[in-house]
Amino acid sequence: MAISLPDARQLSDEVLQALRLRALHGCQLGYTEQEIADLLGVAHETVCRWWSAFVAGGIDSLPQQRSGRPLGSGRSLTDEQARHIQELLDQHSPEDLQIASPLWTRRAVGELIQRECHIRLAVRTVGEYLRRWGYTPKKPRRHARQQDAEEVRQWLEETYPAIERRADAEGATIYWCDETGVAADKHPGRGYAREGQAARMEVPKQHIHMNQVSAISNAGEVRFMTYGGTMNAALFIVFLGRLLRSTTGKIFLIVDRLRAHEKAEDEWVAAHQDRLEVFYLPRRAPELNPDEYLNNEVKGGVNAEGLPNDKRQLRSRLQAFMQRLVHLPEHVRNFFQHPCVQYAAAT
């Protein structure tokens, strides 16, 4: 990883004087002025000026004044304007401020600056401001527009803590459950190719798809079942039966409100309430389910070694991927470290 040097204008007079002496010593040892400038993080012209002054009059002739534009001068935004823009970015989405963008991109921030400060900046300049303010580009977390904030608050502050207390009192294990699907013609990564040429990926002739239901605990335990077709109550009951047979003690299972989950509870769970209870996450809040982060890894890793040729091979790869996770409880526990699900991490 490249080391980023601080702007020399931020250094103290004593540090700058040490840099001058080191630069002169480097010149005496035969290093080029450009090499010294690169090592010390100063301009080539600055090293030339130091060396020329030393050759002409010795150490005492070295220039002591600071050269270059003072730090922060020449910027388009004042400190007050910069603080105002950052407050808006931290507290609002583009939609809140009637900016036509789903995310805070450089273009969207530039539009915000133009509207709030009446200053038009190039996209590259906006990027420099964002970098200076400590903003970095990130893959966004999905957030449902219709999500009920009060329902989420109640889950985090009341419902789940109560489930956790009951689990401790009754010796139950909490599992989080979800379904996902993988396709034989999908690969989320990128490939290198020569400039002007597209990266090429050979895909199967027909669409091949395989589904999976899984459940994980914050102790790193994993249970899963692969299947074709669509999840329904009958399939979910099969998975629940396998889950009970593969574990001991009582299970508290946390799921979303998929119709198959609710129907299975009506038909089967009530008859097994001595071993299994089902709890439902807030509506439209998949980010609160740790199993979602396992699903993300599945989609990114199943086809890492190449695209499968048929459904049998796809299923085999999916099962092999999950079997590896079964033997990596520490890795599974890391899914609970995502900021949205740390509420469920083991304490």
Stockholm file with secondary structure:
# STOCKHOLM 1.0

chainA/1-347         MAISLPDARQLSDEVLQALRLRALHGCQLGYTEQEIADLLGVAHETVCRWWSAFVAGGIDSLPQQRSGRPLGSGRSLTDEQARHIQELLDQHSPEDLQIASPLWTRRAVGELIQRECHIRLAVRTVGEYLRRWGYTPKKPRRHARQQDAEEVRQWLEETYPAIERRADAEGATIYWCDETGVAADKHPGRGYAREGQAARMEVPKQHIHMNQVSAISNAGEVRFMTYGGTMNAALFIVFLGRLLRSTTGKIFLIVDRLRAHEKAEDEWVAAHQDRLEVFYLPRRAPELNPDEYLNNEVKGGVNAEGLPNDKRQLRSRLQAFMQRLVHLPEHVRNFFQHPCVQYAAAT
#=GR chainA/1-347 SS CCCCCCCGGGSCHHHHHHHHHHHHHHHHTTCCHHHHHHHHTSCHHHHHHHHHHHHHHCGGGSCCSCCSCCTTTTCSSCHHHHHHHHHHHHHCCTTTTTCSCSSCCHHHHHHHHHHHHCCCCCHHHHHHHHHHHTCCCCCCCCCCTTCCHHHHHHIIIIIHHHHHHHHHHHTCEEEEEEEEEEETTCCCSCCCCCTTSCCCCCCCSSCCEEEEEEEECTTSCEEEEEESSCCCHHHHHHHHHHHHHTCCSCEEEEECCCHHHHHHHHHTGGGGTTTEEEEECCTTCGGGCTHHHHHHHHHHHTTTTCCCSSHHHHHHHHHHHHHHHHTCHHHHHHGGGSTTTGGGSCC
#=GC SS_cons         CCCCCCCGGGSCHHHHHHHHHHHHHHHHTTCCHHHHHHHHTSCHHHHHHHHHHHHHHCGGGSCCSCCSCCTTTTCSSCHHHHHHHHHHHHHCCTTTTTCSCSSCCHHHHHHHHHHHHCCCCCHHHHHHHHHHHTCCCCCCCCCCTTCCHHHHHHIIIIIHHHHHHHHHHHTCEEEEEEEEEEETTCCCSCCCCCTTSCCCCCCCSSCCEEEEEEEECTTSCEEEEEESSCCCHHHHHHHHHHHHHTCCSCEEEEECCCHHHHHHHHHTGGGGTTTEEEEECCTTCGGGCTHHHHHHHHHHHTTTTCCCSSHHHHHHHHHHHHHHHHTCHHHHHHGGGSTTTGGGSCC
//
